[in-house]
Amino acid sequence: MSTHQSRMAVESRAYPLFRYDPAAGTTFEECCSIEGNPDLDQDWISWTLKYQDEKGGGGGDAVPFTFADFAMNRRPVPQALRKAPPDTWNDSMVPLPSSWISPRTAARPVPYVWAWTARTG
């Protein structure tokens, strides 16, 4: 489990990989590297979230994997995160990465991340 948690820490950008090699150059910038982090040209990596709908059909969507996704998988789950049952979903809810870049309006967006739950019974 620790390998999985470590991978999520890096992929969520919570703990990016940083390497300092004094032999790589003469300036601090030349000696630093963030190579080894996934998808450096993107703000977030994407994971495919697979699901099963009410009728038993399957599907999958590419979703960004953010720091909130990483935090949600920690135990205990941070108190800043709350479950939103389907009957509470509304138009003010936006994916977390989108809420960071949306212009501020009178109606403040409610950021969310998708989570999986184990099926019981």
PyMOL commands that set and color helices and strands:
alter all, ss='L'
color gray80, all
select helices_A, chain A and resi 2-11+22-24+28-31+67-72+86-88+96-101
alter helices_A, ss='H'
color red, helices_A
select strands_A, chain A and resi 19-20+32-33+45-52+58-65+93-95+110-112
alter strands_A, ss='S'
color yellow, strands_A
deselect
rebuild
show_as cartoon
